[in-house]
Amino acid sequence: MANPRTVLTSAPSPPGCCSSSSSAFVPPAPPSPSDKELLRSLHRLARDLSAASDTPAPFLRAALASITRRSKLLAAAFDDLVTCAAAATGDLPRSASLCLREVLLVLQRFKALAADCAARSRMRLLLQSDEIEEEVRELHHDLATLLDLLPVAELGLADDVVDLLALASRQCRRFAPAAVGGAEQALKARVLSLIQGIEREIVPERETLEEILEEVGVSDAATCGDEIESLEREIGDRASERWADAMIALVALLRYAKCVLFSATPRPSDPSKLLPDAAEVDDDEEAEPPAPPPDFRCPITLDIMREPVVVASGQTYDRESIARWFDSGKSTCPKTGQVLTNLELVPNKALKNLVAKWCRENGVAVESGGEASKGEPAAQAVSATNKAALEAARMTASFLVKKLSISFSPDAASRVVHEIRLLSKSGADCRAFVGEAGAVPLLMPLLYSDDAALQLNAVTALLNLSILEANKKRIMHAEGAVEGVAHIMSSGATWRAKENAAATVLSLASVHTYRRRLGRNLSVVEKLVHLARAGPSSTKKDALAALLSLAGERENVGKLVDAGVAQAALSAVGEEETAAAVLAALAKRGGAEAIVSIDGAVARLVAEMRRGTEWGRENATAALVLLCRRLGARAVMQVMAVPGVEWAIWELMGTGTERARRKAASLGRICRRWAAASAADGERGSGCPAASVVPPAMMAS
């Protein structure tokens, strides 16, 4: 805070006075408020502070209540000053005006401190209680100094108003943080001791945990959930580097407490809205953030991308997941299967901004990306080295799985599975702990539940768990796992459940041996085909992505073709860009005949090549090249029979991605050769159709 004595000696020089920097242009300062406006602002601000009754946490009540009490005294004094100023014709004495302006700044800092405390998580307030108390003490001292300097005699105040100001000054000077902070320091020590105990693998006693949370102000599942979200957001924002480790440990501890003390999750208010196929998105979204758009999810992990990067094929992945893919020795694009010319990763800043905007608009915590976290939320990135957080997560997983094993009612099971779902969503370590605790076999029977919420929670928990490699093995070796996922895809109570089941197949199919096993399961393939045909957009996209992964194995293609994958993919061309990739994969591995035999298939691929997304155009062109190479003249004639195909090839050669340009050039060469051969046959009177007119650019070698 500026020293009031300094303020009094730093008034502007009178007109005409020179200074050493007079030659430099100094922009004019904004006009100061008049004395009457100043007094009105002081009165309004003191009144607002005196009326504030809500405290963000019980342990700060004493410190913040002191601000309220001082403000009540000042509000009464300023009320008299405002009345006197309204009757007066002149301005306040200069020394009084300057002093009151400093008082206004102090009160504004009081208000900012109160607002900042209200916005912070309770646990962070407890950890930073020393700093908050010291700031409150400094503000009290500054206010007392200014009230002592205020020339009350020049203001002509009534004796009782002078007494009020003197009383406020004495109370400010008597304020001692030690007098109000002993209880919160003891509470802080208990919390830190609890964290240290968890590091030593000591399970917290239920009574101790309950007492501490009650003192912090966390008394139910809702406030506990809000506290977890606030802490995670502050960790992601790096709000307090000093207490980062403790905050990460507290997130895990609060998750454990939420399950042990408040293991209840609100049910959807209207179960009738969760009937099968009733709507594209079920009402469970009211209790959780909405599902991110498919384009925001990494094709490898299915998690929302925090650090999207583009590989040489033009596909976007989360930096950490594609880096792990490359580190395992692979040099292909996971989505398209093509061999990459280089392994360079280019940040996709536009998509990163869109993801951040979507998270803000939908109330989803934006977890920081960047080099430090490499695409993981900050809490997850650091928790790998935070023993207390790891042990608390392990305790939580063990508690939930044990509770699930003895849950008899669907309602109780749904609450537990919902917590497992949330825990398995929060990081690789948590997924490992839940899997190691034995959750997978317990989730399988719940996939057949008639309870829509329980079914959704079970399949989503399975999806979250399947992201971890070790859990993929647990799922694929669990009795009835594949059949249960197929059951959800066909008879799931909601489209969200069906969509997550398809995404689970996609996740499991990332392992080569499991891809073959899933492809041999006719039930799984048929259910995916049905979703690709009849599902809403997000469900259709996941189903097509799963089919694309299965089509990566040549031995699966025959079963995929028999199940009608080609027809389903063709029906989705123009709506979902993955559809063209599925057709290209089928054509590459033995399904070319099945595609060409479908009426209008080539024409739809040409249309996608002209009007689709970049990836859609690229894959449509690749599919056409493969069809022509596999089937020869039969396919080429169909391609050349589509009006405007030559111009579509020419345009793609100039505006497409690198791979699209290469494929377009290949298709152009195929068409030129066919046109030349057709023309030669025509000259010999063979009766073959004449070639279409080919643009000069295509005729170039």
DANORMO-V588911 format. One record per residue. N is the residue number from 1. RES is the residue in three letters. D_CENTER is the distance of its C-alpha to the mean C-alpha in whole Angstrom. Layout:
n = {N/N}
res = {RES/RES}
d_center = {D_CENTER/D_CENTER}
This chain:
n = {1/2/3/4/5/6/7/8/9/10/11/12/13/14/15/16/17/18/19/20/21/22/23/24/25/26/27/28/29/30/31/32/33/34/35/36/37/38/39/40/41/42/43/44/45/46/47/48/49/50/51/52/53/54/55/56/57/58/59/60/61/62/63/64/65/66/67/68/69/70/71/72/73/74/75/76/77/78/79/80/81/82/83/84/85/86/87/88/89/90/91/92/93/94/95/96/97/98/99/100/101/102/103/104/105/106/107/108/109/110/111/112/113/114/115/116/117/118/119/120/121/122/123/124/125/126/127/128/129/130/131/132/133/134/135/136/137/138/139/140/141/142/143/144/145/146/147/148/149/150/151/152/153/154/155/156/157/158/159/160/161/162/163/164/165/166/167/168/169/170/171/172/173/174/175/176/177/178/179/180/181/182/183/184/185/186/187/188/189/190/191/192/193/194/195/196/197/198/199/200/201/202/203/204/205/206/207/208/209/210/211/212/213/214/215/216/217/218/219/220/221/222/223/224/225/226/227/228/229/230/231/232/233/234/235/236/237/238/239/240/241/242/243/244/245/246/247/248/249/250/251/252/253/254/255/256/257/258/259/260/261/262/263/264/265/266/267/268/269/270/271/272/273/274/275/276/277/278/279/280/281/282/283/284/285/286/287/288/289/290/291/292/293/294/295/296/297/298/299/300/301/302/303/304/305/306/307/308/309/310/311/312/313/314/315/316/317/318/319/320/321/322/323/324/325/326/327/328/329/330/331/332/333/334/335/336/337/338/339/340/341/342/343/344/345/346/347/348/349/350/351/352/353/354/355/356/357/358/359/360/361/362/363/364/365/366/367/368/369/370/371/372/373/374/375/376/377/378/379/380/381/382/383/384/385/386/387/388/389/390/391/392/393/394/395/396/397/398/399/400/401/402/403/404/405/406/407/408/409/410/411/412/413/414/415/416/417/418/419/420/421/422/423/424/425/426/427/428/429/430/431/432/433/434/435/436/437/438/439/440/441/442/443/444/445/446/447/448/449/450/451/452/453/454/455/456/457/458/459/460/461/462/463/464/465/466/467/468/469/470/471/472/473/474/475/476/477/478/479/480/481/482/483/484/485/486/487/488/489/490/491/492/493/494/495/496/497/498/499/500/501/502/503/504/505/506/507/508/509/510/511/512/513/514/515/516/517/518/519/520/521/522/523/524/525/526/527/528/529/530/531/532/533/534/535/536/537/538/539/540/541/542/543/544/545/546/547/548/549/550/551/552/553/554/555/556/557/558/559/560/561/562/563/564/565/566/567/568/569/570/571/572/573/574/575/576/577/578/579/580/581/582/583/584/585/586/587/588/589/590/591/592/593/594/595/596/597/598/599/600/601/602/603/604/605/606/607/608/609/610/611/612/613/614/615/616/617/618/619/620/621/622/623/624/625/626/627/628/629/630/631/632/633/634/635/636/637/638/639/640/641/642/643/644/645/646/647/648/649/650/651/652/653/654/655/656/657/658/659/660/661/662/663/664/665/666/667/668/669/670/671/672/673/674/675/676/677/678/679/680/681/682/683/684/685/686/687/688/689/690/691/692/693/694/695/696/697/698/699/700/701}
res = {MET/ALA/ASN/PRO/ARG/THR/VAL/LEU/THR/SER/ALA/PRO/SER/PRO/PRO/GLY/CYS/CYS/SER/SER/SER/SER/SER/ALA/PHE/VAL/PRO/PRO/ALA/PRO/PRO/SER/PRO/SER/ASP/LYS/GLU/LEU/LEU/ARG/SER/LEU/HIS/ARG/LEU/ALA/ARG/ASP/LEU/SER/ALA/ALA/SER/ASP/THR/PRO/ALA/PRO/PHE/LEU/ARG/ALA/ALA/LEU/ALA/SER/ILE/THR/ARG/ARG/SER/LYS/LEU/LEU/ALA/ALA/ALA/PHE/ASP/ASP/LEU/VAL/THR/CYS/ALA/ALA/ALA/ALA/THR/GLY/ASP/LEU/PRO/ARG/SER/ALA/SER/LEU/CYS/LEU/ARG/GLU/VAL/LEU/LEU/VAL/LEU/GLN/ARG/PHE/LYS/ALA/LEU/ALA/ALA/ASP/CYS/ALA/ALA/ARG/SER/ARG/MET/ARG/LEU/LEU/LEU/GLN/SER/ASP/GLU/ILE/GLU/GLU/GLU/VAL/ARG/GLU/LEU/HIS/HIS/ASP/LEU/ALA/THR/LEU/LEU/ASP/LEU/LEU/PRO/VAL/ALA/GLU/LEU/GLY/LEU/ALA/ASP/ASP/VAL/VAL/ASP/LEU/LEU/ALA/LEU/ALA/SER/ARG/GLN/CYS/ARG/ARG/PHE/ALA/PRO/ALA/ALA/VAL/GLY/GLY/ALA/GLU/GLN/ALA/LEU/LYS/ALA/ARG/VAL/LEU/SER/LEU/ILE/GLN/GLY/ILE/GLU/ARG/GLU/ILE/VAL/PRO/GLU/ARG/GLU/THR/LEU/GLU/GLU/ILE/LEU/GLU/GLU/VAL/GLY/VAL/SER/ASP/ALA/ALA/THR/CYS/GLY/ASP/GLU/ILE/GLU/SER/LEU/GLU/ARG/GLU/ILE/GLY/ASP/ARG/ALA/SER/GLU/ARG/TRP/ALA/ASP/ALA/MET/ILE/ALA/LEU/VAL/ALA/LEU/LEU/ARG/TYR/ALA/LYS/CYS/VAL/LEU/PHE/SER/ALA/THR/PRO/ARG/PRO/SER/ASP/PRO/SER/LYS/LEU/LEU/PRO/ASP/ALA/ALA/GLU/VAL/ASP/ASP/ASP/GLU/GLU/ALA/GLU/PRO/PRO/ALA/PRO/PRO/PRO/ASP/PHE/ARG/CYS/PRO/ILE/THR/LEU/ASP/ILE/MET/ARG/GLU/PRO/VAL/VAL/VAL/ALA/SER/GLY/GLN/THR/TYR/ASP/ARG/GLU/SER/ILE/ALA/ARG/TRP/PHE/ASP/SER/GLY/LYS/SER/THR/CYS/PRO/LYS/THR/GLY/GLN/VAL/LEU/THR/ASN/LEU/GLU/LEU/VAL/PRO/ASN/LYS/ALA/LEU/LYS/ASN/LEU/VAL/ALA/LYS/TRP/CYS/ARG/GLU/ASN/GLY/VAL/ALA/VAL/GLU/SER/GLY/GLY/GLU/ALA/SER/LYS/GLY/GLU/PRO/ALA/ALA/GLN/ALA/VAL/SER/ALA/THR/ASN/LYS/ALA/ALA/LEU/GLU/ALA/ALA/ARG/MET/THR/ALA/SER/PHE/LEU/VAL/LYS/LYS/LEU/SER/ILE/SER/PHE/SER/PRO/ASP/ALA/ALA/SER/ARG/VAL/VAL/HIS/GLU/ILE/ARG/LEU/LEU/SER/LYS/SER/GLY/ALA/ASP/CYS/ARG/ALA/PHE/VAL/GLY/GLU/ALA/GLY/ALA/VAL/PRO/LEU/LEU/MET/PRO/LEU/LEU/TYR/SER/ASP/ASP/ALA/ALA/LEU/GLN/LEU/ASN/ALA/VAL/THR/ALA/LEU/LEU/ASN/LEU/SER/ILE/LEU/GLU/ALA/ASN/LYS/LYS/ARG/ILE/MET/HIS/ALA/GLU/GLY/ALA/VAL/GLU/GLY/VAL/ALA/HIS/ILE/MET/SER/SER/GLY/ALA/THR/TRP/ARG/ALA/LYS/GLU/ASN/ALA/ALA/ALA/THR/VAL/LEU/SER/LEU/ALA/SER/VAL/HIS/THR/TYR/ARG/ARG/ARG/LEU/GLY/ARG/ASN/LEU/SER/VAL/VAL/GLU/LYS/LEU/VAL/HIS/LEU/ALA/ARG/ALA/GLY/PRO/SER/SER/THR/LYS/LYS/ASP/ALA/LEU/ALA/ALA/LEU/LEU/SER/LEU/ALA/GLY/GLU/ARG/GLU/ASN/VAL/GLY/LYS/LEU/VAL/ASP/ALA/GLY/VAL/ALA/GLN/ALA/ALA/LEU/SER/ALA/VAL/GLY/GLU/GLU/GLU/THR/ALA/ALA/ALA/VAL/LEU/ALA/ALA/LEU/ALA/LYS/ARG/GLY/GLY/ALA/GLU/ALA/ILE/VAL/SER/ILE/ASP/GLY/ALA/VAL/ALA/ARG/LEU/VAL/ALA/GLU/MET/ARG/ARG/GLY/THR/GLU/TRP/GLY/ARG/GLU/ASN/ALA/THR/ALA/ALA/LEU/VAL/LEU/LEU/CYS/ARG/ARG/LEU/GLY/ALA/ARG/ALA/VAL/MET/GLN/VAL/MET/ALA/VAL/PRO/GLY/VAL/GLU/TRP/ALA/ILE/TRP/GLU/LEU/MET/GLY/THR/GLY/THR/GLU/ARG/ALA/ARG/ARG/LYS/ALA/ALA/SER/LEU/GLY/ARG/ILE/CYS/ARG/ARG/TRP/ALA/ALA/ALA/SER/ALA/ALA/ASP/GLY/GLU/ARG/GLY/SER/GLY/CYS/PRO/ALA/ALA/SER/VAL/VAL/PRO/PRO/ALA/MET/MET/ALA/SER}
d_center = {39/42/45/47/50/49/48/51/53/50/51/51/55/57/58/60/59/58/55/55/52/53/53/49/48/46/44/45/43/42/44/44/44/48/49/49/45/44/46/44/41/42/43/40/38/40/40/36/36/39/37/34/34/30/29/26/27/31/32/32/34/37/36/34/37/39/38/38/42/43/41/43/46/45/45/48/50/48/49/52/52/50/53/56/54/54/58/58/59/58/55/54/56/54/53/52/50/48/48/46/44/43/43/40/38/38/37/34/33/34/31/29/29/29/26/24/25/24/20/20/19/23/22/22/25/27/26/27/30/32/31/31/34/35/34/35/39/39/38/41/43/43/43/46/48/47/49/52/52/52/56/56/60/59/57/60/58/59/60/57/55/56/56/52/51/53/51/48/49/50/47/45/47/47/44/43/39/41/43/39/37/39/37/34/35/36/33/31/33/33/29/29/32/30/27/30/32/29/29/32/31/33/31/31/33/32/34/33/30/30/33/30/27/30/31/27/27/25/27/25/22/20/21/20/16/16/17/15/12/14/15/11/10/14/14/11/13/16/18/21/22/25/23/20/21/23/19/18/21/20/17/19/22/20/19/22/24/22/23/26/27/25/24/24/21/22/23/23/25/27/28/30/27/25/28/28/27/27/24/21/19/20/20/18/15/17/16/12/9/10/10/8/11/13/13/9/10/12/16/16/14/12/9/6/8/7/11/13/16/19/22/26/26/23/20/17/15/13/15/15/16/19/20/21/22/25/26/27/29/28/29/28/25/23/22/26/28/30/31/29/32/30/26/25/21/21/18/16/16/16/13/11/12/11/7/7/10/8/5/9/11/9/9/5/5/5/6/9/11/14/17/17/14/14/11/10/9/12/13/13/15/17/18/20/22/22/25/24/21/22/25/23/21/24/25/23/23/26/27/25/26/30/29/28/31/33/32/34/33/30/28/28/27/24/23/23/22/19/18/19/16/14/15/15/11/11/13/16/18/18/18/21/22/22/24/26/27/28/25/26/29/29/26/28/31/28/27/30/30/31/28/25/23/24/24/20/19/22/21/17/18/20/17/15/18/19/17/19/22/25/23/24/27/27/26/29/31/31/34/33/29/29/31/29/26/29/30/26/26/30/30/26/26/23/22/18/20/22/19/18/21/21/18/20/23/21/20/23/25/23/26/30/32/29/29/33/33/30/32/36/34/36/34/30/31/33/30/27/30/30/26/27/29/29/25/23/21/18/20/22/20/19/23/24/22/23/27/26/25/29/31/30/33/36/38/35/36/39/38/35/37/39/36/36/33/35/35/32/30/33/32/28/29/29/26/24/24/24/27/29/28/29/32/32/32/34/37/37/37/40/39/40/43/41/39/42/44/42/43/41/39/40/40/36/35/37/35/32/33/34/31/28/25/26/25/26/30/29/29/32/34/34/35/38/39/39/41/43/44/44/46/48/50/49/45/46/49/46/44/47/47/44/45/43/42/44/42/39/39/41/38/35/37/37/33/31/29/31/31/32/35/36/36/37/40/41/41/43/46/46/47/49/51/51/53/55/56/57/59/61/61/62/65/67/67/64/63/59/57/57/54/52/52/50/48/50/47/46/50/49/49}
